[in-house]
């Protein structure tokens, strides 16, 4: 069975901002997505976060291009964040609200796991979180 994976903001930013040494495993994760080894998912919040950080580091035009490229990736499904998701995130027991929103949205969408470098903030998540390296080991 092909797993459904939520790709967290930090993994995407490793690629868009070419952040060493994290860009290599993050690019490898995206290569697996391109080979249809898993189904990719993000939330609308992740798109907004990517724009914010890319604009801050590379300027507004690059931020718009990154978001445009992301939105045109057929391999990635984008999920909305609604009031029910936000309320459940508040009650999730997770300490970081933004990560709680991602985890609850993933759970509601039936996603199997989250790929992130920020494992610590996903300790109480309703679904497992793996680093890019762990995901690569699991899928390959």
N, C-alpha and C positions, 0 to 999 in steps of 0.2 A: 504494500500500500504506500502510495506517495504521500509524505507528510505535508501538512500546511504549516508554514512558518511565518511568524511576524518578524519582519526585519526592523530592528530598532534604529532610532535616529543616529546613534553613534557609529553604527556599521556603515550606514549610507554616507555620513560625513567623512569617514575614513577614506572613502573613495573620492567623493567630490572635492575634498580639501587635500587629497594625497598625503594623509598623515602617516608618517613613518613611525614605528614599524608596523602599525596596525593595518595599513592599506593592503598589504599582501594577503593576509587571511580573509579580509573583507572582500577583496576582488575575487578570491577563490570561491567564496560563498556565492557571489553573483554569477560566476562561471557555472556553478552547479545549477543555479536557477535557470540560466540560459539553456542548459542541457536537460531541463525539465526533471531534475532529480528531486525537486520539491516545488510546491506551489507557494509563491511569494505573496505576502500581504503587508500592508502598512495602513496606518490611519491617517485621516486628514490632518491631525495634529502633527504628525511626523513631517508631512509636506511643509507645513508652516514653520516648524523648527528648522528644517533644512534651509528654507529661504532665509530665515533670520541669520543663521550662522554663516552661510555662504556670503550673504550680503556684507556681513561684518568683516569677513576676511578677504573676499575677492571682489566686492562691489556689487551694485544693484543689477547691472546687466548680466553678469555671470550667475547671480542668484536666480534671475528669471529664466536663464537658459537651463540651469540645473533642474529647476522645477518643471520646466517644459519637457525636458528629456525624461524625467521621472514619470510624469503624467502620461507620456506616450509609450511607456514600457508595457507591452501586452502581457508580460509575465507576472506583473504585479497588480493585485486587486487592492483598491483603496476603500477603507471602511469609514463610515461616518461616526461621529461621536454625538450621542444624544443625552438627554437629561437622565435617563435610566442608567446609562453607562457612568455618568459623572456621580450620581448618587451611590451606585454600587462601589465605585472607586473610593469614595469617602469612607465607606463602611468596610473596606477590604482588609484592613489591618496592615496595609503596606505603609511605610513611613514617607515615601516620596510620592506625592499626589500625581505628578505627570506620569511616572512609571506605572502607578496604580491604574490610571486611565488606560494606558496601553495594554496592560495585562487583562483588565476586565473586558475591554473591547475585543481582545483576542479570544478570551473565553466565550463571550457571547457569540462570536463568529464561528465557533467550533474549531479554532486553530489549535494545533497540537503542541507547539512550542514557540518560544521567543529566542531569537539570536541577538545577543547584545554583549558588549564588553562590560557592562554595568551589572554584573551578576548580583552583587551585594544588595542593591535596591530591589531586586526581584525575588528575594528569599521567601517572602510570604505570598508570592504570586499564586493564583489559582491554577496556573499551568507552568511547566518547567521552563527555565531559561538556561540557555547554553551559550558559551562563548563561540565566536566564529571557528576557533580551532576544534572545540568539542563537536560542533555541528559537522565539520568536515570529517572528523573521525567517525561519527555516527552514520553519515550518509555514504561515504566513499567505501 
